[in-house]
């Protein structure tokens, strides 16, 4: 058996993030060949990671990437088991790397590519945790498109805003921050964009409450429609009072001829809308 130096073990440890003992065993098995030892560790540890996918990945990070011309953007949710790992530089960098890779994908929801999967596999090996890609989405725009972004300080909530016209980066960021903090949370840009299943659920609940209150069906229906109209204005982003100045609606902040066309507000661990 070849003699394995501490320097070689340390170099492999720095490369893989695994323990000194694991690295020394791998080097011994590979007869001192560092590249072969790294491959052995990847195969061995990936197998271990694959048996741990039932462990909840409730922590993580949102990452956003913009193309150089500012016309395309991608948002990514990367999940981990612990907050400690989610705050690690390697995890943060991996999330950003996946977002950068997503810029080369077609617009819409993106399935993880082989290169993205490799980034995650390497991270799973080095952390010993169940790391997974939660969601990836690429947004595409034209010549008059701009994107605004905001990542909350804990990295767990991120907003990607798509607009048309002369919206400044500062204003776009302000609107992104509003979307992050607004209660109720906006569900669409305009009332027409609010998902029908959200409205249907609220309509059923409102009708049940009105009927239980002793109202007949005709009066209850009128009451419900009044509540639904109010709900539309509360859930449509452009109709919401700006969180920093409730005398103005979001649409009042936009320059003439400009509008918001889409937004993505993602929070780690939530179910996709």
C-alpha positions as CSV (number, residue, x, y, z in Angstrom):
1,X,0.0,0.0,0.0
2,X,1.5,3.4,-1.0
3,X,2.3,5.9,1.7
4,X,-0.2,8.7,1.8
5,X,1.1,12.1,3.0
6,X,-0.9,14.4,5.2
7,X,-0.5,17.0,2.4
8,X,-2.2,14.8,-0.1
9,X,-5.0,14.1,2.3
10,X,-5.5,17.8,3.1
11,X,-5.6,18.6,-0.6
12,X,-8.3,16.0,-1.2
13,X,-10.2,17.3,1.8
14,X,-10.1,20.8,0.5
15,X,-11.3,19.6,-2.8
16,X,-14.2,17.5,-1.5
17,X,-15.0,19.0,1.9
18,X,-15.1,15.5,3.4
19,X,-13.3,14.3,6.6
20,X,-9.6,13.6,6.7
21,X,-10.3,9.9,7.5
22,X,-12.6,9.5,4.5
23,X,-10.0,11.2,2.2
24,X,-7.2,9.0,3.5
25,X,-9.1,5.8,2.9
26,X,-10.0,6.9,-0.6
27,X,-6.4,7.7,-1.4
28,X,-5.3,4.4,-0.1
29,X,-7.9,2.6,-2.2
30,X,-6.9,4.6,-5.3
31,X,-3.2,3.8,-4.7
32,X,-2.4,7.5,-4.1
33,X,-4.1,8.8,-7.3
34,X,-5.9,12.0,-6.2
35,X,-8.2,12.2,-9.2
36,X,-9.3,8.5,-8.8
37,X,-9.8,9.0,-5.1
38,X,-12.1,11.9,-5.7
39,X,-14.1,9.9,-8.1
40,X,-14.4,7.1,-5.6
41,X,-15.6,9.5,-2.9
42,X,-18.2,11.0,-5.3
43,X,-19.6,7.6,-6.1
44,X,-19.6,6.4,-2.5
45,X,-21.0,9.6,-1.0
46,X,-23.6,10.2,-3.7
47,X,-24.9,6.7,-2.9
48,X,-25.3,7.7,0.7
49,X,-26.9,10.9,-0.2
50,X,-29.5,9.2,-2.4
51,X,-30.6,7.1,0.6
52,X,-31.4,10.3,2.5
53,X,-33.8,12.1,0.1
54,X,-36.6,11.4,2.6
55,X,-35.1,14.0,4.9
56,X,-37.0,17.3,4.8
57,X,-35.2,20.1,3.0
58,X,-36.9,23.0,4.8
59,X,-34.1,25.5,4.6
60,X,-32.5,27.0,1.5
61,X,-32.0,30.1,-0.6
62,X,-33.5,32.0,-3.5
63,X,-31.1,33.1,-6.2
64,X,-31.7,35.4,-9.3
65,X,-29.6,35.9,-12.4
66,X,-29.9,38.5,-15.1
67,X,-28.4,38.3,-18.6
68,X,-25.8,40.9,-19.6
69,X,-28.3,42.7,-21.8
70,X,-30.9,42.8,-19.0
71,X,-33.5,41.2,-21.2
72,X,-33.6,37.8,-19.6
73,X,-33.7,36.6,-16.0
74,X,-33.9,33.4,-14.0
75,X,-35.0,32.7,-10.5
76,X,-34.0,29.5,-8.5
77,X,-35.0,27.9,-5.3
78,X,-32.3,25.7,-3.8
79,X,-33.2,23.7,-0.7
80,X,-31.2,22.3,2.2
81,X,-31.9,20.6,5.5
82,X,-30.2,23.1,7.8
83,X,-30.0,26.9,8.1
84,X,-26.2,26.4,8.7
85,X,-25.7,24.9,5.3
86,X,-28.1,27.3,3.5
87,X,-25.9,30.2,4.8
88,X,-22.6,28.6,3.8
89,X,-20.7,30.4,1.0
90,X,-20.6,27.2,-1.0
91,X,-24.3,26.8,-0.9
92,X,-24.9,30.5,-1.8
93,X,-22.5,30.2,-4.7
94,X,-24.1,27.0,-5.9
95,X,-27.6,28.6,-6.0
96,X,-26.2,31.5,-8.0
97,X,-24.4,29.1,-10.4
98,X,-27.7,27.2,-11.0
99,X,-29.5,30.5,-11.7
100,X,-26.7,31.6,-14.1
101,X,-27.0,28.3,-15.9
102,X,-30.8,28.7,-16.2
103,X,-30.3,31.7,-18.4
104,X,-29.3,29.4,-21.3
105,X,-32.7,27.5,-21.0
106,X,-35.9,28.2,-22.8
107,X,-38.4,30.5,-21.2
108,X,-40.8,29.1,-18.6
109,X,-40.3,26.5,-15.9
110,X,-36.9,24.8,-16.3
111,X,-36.1,21.2,-15.6
112,X,-32.6,20.8,-14.0
113,X,-29.9,20.1,-16.6
114,X,-27.0,17.7,-16.2
115,X,-24.7,20.5,-15.3
116,X,-27.1,21.8,-12.6
117,X,-27.5,18.4,-11.2
118,X,-23.7,18.0,-11.0
119,X,-23.4,21.2,-9.0
120,X,-26.0,19.9,-6.5
121,X,-24.4,16.4,-6.3
122,X,-21.1,18.0,-5.4
123,X,-22.8,20.1,-2.8
124,X,-24.6,17.1,-1.3
125,X,-21.3,15.2,-1.1
126,X,-19.5,18.0,0.7
127,X,-22.3,18.9,3.1
128,X,-23.7,15.4,3.8
129,X,-27.2,16.9,3.5
130,X,-30.1,16.4,1.2
131,X,-29.7,19.3,-1.1
132,X,-32.3,19.7,-3.9
133,X,-33.4,22.1,-6.6
134,X,-36.9,23.2,-5.6
135,X,-37.9,25.3,-8.6
136,X,-36.3,27.1,-11.6
137,X,-37.9,29.6,-13.9
138,X,-36.6,31.7,-16.8
139,X,-38.3,34.9,-17.8
140,X,-37.7,36.4,-21.3
141,X,-38.3,39.9,-22.5
142,X,-38.0,42.1,-25.6
143,X,-36.3,45.3,-26.4
144,X,-38.4,47.4,-24.0
145,X,-38.2,44.9,-21.1
146,X,-36.4,45.5,-17.8
147,X,-36.2,43.3,-14.7
148,X,-36.1,44.3,-11.1
149,X,-34.8,42.1,-8.3
150,X,-34.8,41.8,-4.5
151,X,-33.5,39.1,-2.2
152,X,-34.5,39.5,1.4
153,X,-31.6,39.6,3.9
154,X,-32.1,36.0,5.0
155,X,-32.0,34.8,1.4
156,X,-35.2,32.8,1.9
157,X,-37.5,35.2,-0.1
158,X,-36.8,36.6,-3.5
159,X,-38.7,38.7,-6.0
160,X,-38.2,39.0,-9.8
161,X,-40.2,41.7,-11.4
162,X,-40.7,42.1,-15.2
163,X,-41.7,45.5,-16.6
164,X,-42.1,47.3,-19.9
165,X,-41.3,51.0,-20.4
166,X,-39.1,53.4,-18.6
167,X,-39.2,51.9,-15.1
168,X,-35.9,52.7,-13.3
169,X,-33.9,50.1,-11.4
170,X,-34.6,51.9,-8.1
171,X,-38.3,51.9,-8.6
172,X,-38.3,48.3,-9.7
173,X,-36.5,47.4,-6.5
174,X,-39.0,49.4,-4.4
175,X,-41.8,47.5,-6.0
176,X,-40.0,44.2,-5.4
177,X,-39.6,45.1,-1.7
178,X,-43.4,45.9,-1.6
179,X,-44.2,42.5,-3.1
180,X,-42.0,40.8,-0.4
181,X,-43.7,42.6,2.5
182,X,-47.3,43.3,1.3
183,X,-50.2,41.8,3.3
184,X,-52.2,40.4,1.7
185,X,-49.7,38.9,-0.7
186,X,-50.3,40.0,-4.3
187,X,-51.5,37.1,-6.5
188,X,-51.4,38.8,-9.9
189,X,-50.4,42.0,-11.7
190,X,-54.0,43.0,-12.4
191,X,-57.3,41.6,-11.2
192,X,-57.5,39.5,-14.4
193,X,-54.3,37.8,-13.4
194,X,-55.5,36.7,-10.0
195,X,-55.8,32.8,-10.1
196,X,-59.4,31.7,-10.4
197,X,-59.0,29.0,-7.8
198,X,-58.1,31.7,-5.2
199,X,-61.3,33.6,-6.0
200,X,-63.5,30.4,-6.1
201,X,-62.2,29.4,-2.7
202,X,-63.0,32.8,-1.2
203,X,-66.4,32.9,-2.9
204,X,-67.3,29.5,-1.3
205,X,-66.2,30.6,2.1
206,X,-68.0,34.0,1.9
207,X,-71.2,32.3,0.8
208,X,-71.1,29.8,3.6
209,X,-70.6,32.5,6.2
210,X,-73.4,34.6,4.7
211,X,-75.9,31.7,4.7
212,X,-74.9,30.7,8.2
213,X,-75.6,34.3,9.3
214,X,-79.2,33.7,8.3
215,X,-79.2,35.6,4.9
216,X,-81.3,34.2,2.1
217,X,-79.5,33.0,-1.1
218,X,-80.2,36.2,-3.1
219,X,-79.0,38.6,-0.4
220,X,-76.0,36.3,0.4
221,X,-75.0,36.3,-3.3
222,X,-75.0,40.1,-3.5
223,X,-72.9,40.3,-0.3
224,X,-70.5,37.8,-1.7
225,X,-69.9,39.6,-4.9
226,X,-69.2,42.8,-3.0
227,X,-66.5,41.0,-1.0
228,X,-65.1,39.4,-4.1
229,X,-64.7,42.8,-5.9
230,X,-62.9,44.1,-2.8
231,X,-60.7,41.0,-2.8
232,X,-59.7,41.5,-6.4
233,X,-58.4,45.0,-5.6
234,X,-56.5,43.6,-2.5
235,X,-54.8,40.8,-4.5
236,X,-53.9,42.7,-7.7
237,X,-50.4,44.2,-7.4
238,X,-51.2,47.4,-9.4
239,X,-54.2,48.1,-7.2
240,X,-52.5,47.7,-3.9
241,X,-51.6,50.7,-1.7
242,X,-47.8,51.2,-1.8
243,X,-46.4,49.8,1.5
244,X,-44.2,52.9,2.0
245,X,-46.9,55.4,1.1
246,X,-50.5,54.1,1.3
247,X,-51.8,57.3,-0.3
248,X,-50.5,55.9,-3.6
249,X,-51.3,52.7,-5.4
250,X,-48.5,50.7,-7.2
251,X,-49.9,51.8,-10.6
252,X,-49.5,55.4,-9.5
253,X,-45.7,55.0,-9.1
254,X,-45.2,53.9,-12.7
255,X,-44.1,56.4,-15.3
256,X,-46.6,57.1,-18.1
257,X,-46.6,54.3,-20.7
258,X,-44.9,51.8,-18.4
259,X,-46.4,48.8,-16.7
260,X,-45.5,45.7,-14.8
261,X,-46.1,42.6,-16.9
262,X,-45.1,39.8,-14.4
263,X,-43.6,39.1,-11.0
264,X,-42.3,36.0,-9.2
265,X,-42.3,36.0,-5.4
266,X,-40.7,32.8,-4.2
267,X,-40.1,31.7,-0.6
268,X,-38.1,28.7,0.4
269,X,-40.2,25.7,1.2
270,X,-43.5,27.0,0.0
271,X,-45.7,25.0,-2.4
272,X,-45.7,26.5,-6.0
273,X,-48.9,28.4,-6.9
